[in-house]
Amino acid sequence: MPQWAPMSSNAPIAVLTCRVASFSTTKSNVPVAGRSLRKKINMATTVKQAFQKLKENLEITGLQEETVATRQKSVREVLDAGLTVKESFLTGSYARSTMIAPLSDADVDIFAVLDVSYYHNYNGQNGGQAGLLDLVKRTLRKTYTKTPDISRNGQAVTICFDDFRVDVVPAFYRQGGGFLIPNSIRQVWLSTDPKKHVTIMNESNSKHNEDMVPLVKMIKGWNKNVGSFFMSFHLEVLALSVLNNVTISSFPSAVRFYFDKGKDLINKQNIDPAGLGGDVGAYLNTKEKIQEAVDKFQLAYERSIKAEEYESRGYIQEAIETWRKVFGDYFPAYG
């Protein structure tokens, strides 16, 4: 049996971005698309207080977490009823606890490990990887008949609910560990291990006294402020590398340190920490994209340095206003 073939047994995923039908979620203070974050963030009079509010602004609410839990459970039950599923589990930023608000911009990833018979049925025949994804799409459509959009993309089937997206990824056990998932564009099977990604992030967060996950969320908030130029998982992997064996003494200094070291690493290969997915930054595949990536890190670093200098001189308002240039409306205003 080839090393990459699935076994009979009891990477970052590129997914399609879809527009949700409505940007409202539940009644909460979590910002939603199309509405200013100002109502939630209030004000801050110290940099430490401002970063605490930043941390809070990036969180989804407990009520929204309940909604996600109920929805993903229902989707998994539909898959279990229509397909022979060996196991299913949550993956992605939600499973790694690095998802940020607003929920309406988020996607929840579900891995459905199927019986190996599906692999043999679709490997090189019956539409191949695309055929497998179409099977999953048909299975979901039988139940979600009124959902605005259920679409197949490169590696998943995306369900666009009114309040957030769910990406369903069919997978198979991989000989040697990990999983195989379909890439319908390249018509190949990709190796990945999302369970290991969760373990790695949890271990790093524990080593950093539970500050790693909040820091990663802050970096994701910055990314959204610069137009979501980077893939989120790429920034997470970079954080694992940059902050390895480094103490997070404060969030401002850690953010500045991340941008400082990251600007020299973002143009290099950033290998999947699970050891299966290759370079997670491969999407930066032109000189122009790489230079733009470096420039964005450089600007964020320069603003971080300036903000820290303002604070050290006692100019708190200027420091907070400068940090707002980094994080946008996730960061509170001075006052």
N, C-alpha and C positions, 0 to 999 in steps of 0.2 A: 504494500500500500504506500503510495507517495507520502512524503513527510507532511504535505499540506492537505491531504485528504481528510474528510470528516470521519469520525468513528461512530459506530453504533454504541449508544450509551444512554442509561437512564440519565480602532483608530479614531482619530476624530472622525465623526461621520458627517460627510457633506450632505446637507439636506436642502430641500426646496423651501424657500421663504414664501409663505402665503399670507395674504391679508385676511385677518379675522373680520368677521362680519360686523362685530361691535367691539368698541374699545373699552366698554365698561365691564367691570368684573363684579365684585361684591361690594357692599358698603364698607369702606375702609379708608384709611389714610394713605394707602399705597398709591403712588402716582400712576396714572394710566396715560397711554398715548393720546396726544392732542390736548392734554391738560397740564398746566404749569405745575412744577414741583414746589413752588413757593409756599402753597398752602400747608404743605406737610412739614417743610424743613424748618420753619420758624426762623429764629435768629440765634447767633452765638456771640459771646463776648471774649472768648479765649480760643486759641487754636486747638487745645485739647478738647474743649467742649464741642468745637466745630467738627472735629474728626469723629467724635462719638455720635453726633447727629448724622454725619455722613454714613457711618456704619449702620445706623438705624434706617436711614432712607433707602438703603440698598436691599433691605430685607423684604421678602413677601410676608404677608400677615399669616397668623395662625389659621384664620378662617379660609384663606386661599390655599394653604397647605392641605386643609381638610378636603377642599374641592378637588385638588390635584390627586390626593390619595383615593378618593371615591371614583374619579374619572378613570384613572389608570387601572384600577381594579376591574372596572366594568369592561374596558378594552381587552384586558387579559382574559377575562371570562369568555368574551366573544371568540377570541383566538382559540382558547381551549375547546370550545364547543364545535368549532368548524374545522380545526386542523389537529393533527397529532403532535402535540407540543410536549417536549421532554421537560422543559422548565422555561419560565419567563421571569424577567427581573428588570428593575429600573436601571438605567445607565445615564451617562451624560452629566451635565452640571447639577441636575437635581439630585442624583445619587451621590455626587461628590460634595454636595452642600454648597456649591459655588454659584448657584443660580441667583440672578439679581432681579429686582423689580424694574419696570412694571411687568406683571405676569402676562399681560397681553402681548408683550414682545418675546415671551419665552417659549421654549419648546421642551416637552418632556419626552425622553427617549425610553422606549420599551424594547428590550431584546427578547425575541421569541425563538428559543432553540428548538428546531423541528426535528422530527424523526429523519434518519439518514435516507429513507426511501425517497423523500422529496429531492434530495441532492441528486440521486441517481436518475430521477425522472426529468430533472431540468438541467443537468450538467451536459452542455453541448447539444441539447435537443429541446423540443417543446418551448422554444422561445428563450431558452437559457436563463440567465439571471433576471432578465426582464420578465420572462414568463413566470418565474417564482414570485416576483413582486406583484405581478398582476393577480396571481392566485390569492395572495394576502389581501390585496385591494378588494377583490370580489367577496372574500370572506367577511371583511369589515362592512362593505356596502349592504350586505343582507340585513344587518342590524341598524346601521346608521344611515337610513334611507333619506333622512331630511337634513343631514349635515351639509352645510354649504359646499364644502369641497373636500374630497378624498382623492389624492393624487399620488402617482408613482413618480419618484425621482431616481437619482443615481443609485442610492443604497438603502432607501427606506420608502415606506408608504406614509404619507403625511395626512393626518386628519385635522382639518381646520375647524375647531370648535369656536363658539362665539367669544370665549375668554382667553384661550391659549391653544397652542398646537400640540399634537401628540405625534411623534415619529415612531413608527413600528418597523423594527429591523429584524427580518428573518435571519437566523443564524444556524450553524451546525457546529458540533464539537470538532475540534481540530486535533489531529494526532500530534502529540508533543505538547499539548496545552493550548489554551486560548480557544478562539472561535474563528470560523470562516463566515464572512458576510458577502452578499452579492454586490458587484459593481456593474450595473446594467449598461453603463456608458462604454466602459472599456471591455465589457464582457469577460470579466475575470472574477475570481474569488479573492477577497482581501482577508488577511490575517489580523486579528485584533484581540485584545483582552481587557474589556471594560471593567471587569471585576478587579483586575490588578490595578487599574487606574484609581479606583475607589480606595483600595488598600493603601496605595502609595500616598494619596492626598491625606487620608486619615492619619497615617503615620507621621507625615510631615507636620500636619496641624498639631498633633500631640507633642511633637518635639519642640514646637514653637509656642507652647503654652496656649493653644487654641487661637493664636493670632494669625496663622497662615491663611485660613479660609477667609476671614474678614479682609485681609490684605489683598487676596486674589480678587475678591468682589470689588474692592476699590479700584484695582487696575481695570477690571471689566467696566466699571463706571466711567473711567477715563476713556476707554475704548469707544464706548457709546457716544461720549462727548466729541470724539474725533471722527464720527460717522461710521463707527463699527468697521474700521479699516482692517483690523486684525481678526483672525479666527480666535474665538475665546479659548479654545483648548491650547492653542499655540502659546498664548500669554500665560496660561497655567503651567505649562511645561517649562517655560522660560523662568517662571517664579521658582519652581522646584530646583532649577539649576542655580540661579542667582543666589538664592537664600539658603542653599545647602551649607550646613555648619556655620551659619550666621545667626546671631542673636537679634531678634526684633525687639529693640529697646523702646521704640515708639513708632506709631504709624507714620508721622511725617518723615522721620529719618529713613524708615524702611521704604517708603514710596520713592524718596529721592535716591536711595541706594539702588532700588530696582531699575529706575530709568538710567542711572549712571552706568551700571554694569550691562543692562539690557541693550543700550545703544551700540555696544561693541559686539553683542552676541546675536542680535536680531538678523544680521546679514549672513550669519553662518547656519550650518545645519543644526536643527534642534530635534534630536532623535526621540521617538516615542519611548517614554520611560518603561513601558511594558516589554520593550524589546522586539515588537512584531511589526509596528506600523511605519517604520522608516522616518523620514524627515517630516515633522508636523508643520513645518513652515514652507513646504514645497509650493504652496500657492503663490508665494512671492517669487514669481518665476521670470521676471524681467529686471533689467538694471533700473528701470524707472520705478517699479514697485519697491524694489529693495531700498533705493535711495529715499523714496517717500517714507518708508517705514523707519529708516534711520533718522530722518528729519523730524518725524513726529516724536520719537523718543528723545531726541536732542532738545526740542522745544520744551517738552514736559520736564526734562531734567533742569534746564535753565530756569524755568518758572519755579520749580521746587526749591532750587538753591536760593532764588530771590525771596521766596516766601519765608524760608528759614532765616535769612538775613534780616528781613523785616522784623520777625518775631524776636530775634536776639537783641535788636536795638529798641524793642518796646513798641514798635509800630504794629499793633495787633490788627487794626482795621485793614491796613495795607497788606498784611500777611494773609488774612482771610480772603480779601478780594483777589489776591494772586492765586491762592489755592482754588478759588472758584473758577479761575481761567483754566485750571487743570481738569477739574471734575464737573464743571458746568453746574446745572441746577440741582444736582445731587448734594452739592455742598452748600451749607447754610450761608446766608448773608450776615454781615456784621451788625450787631445791634441787640 
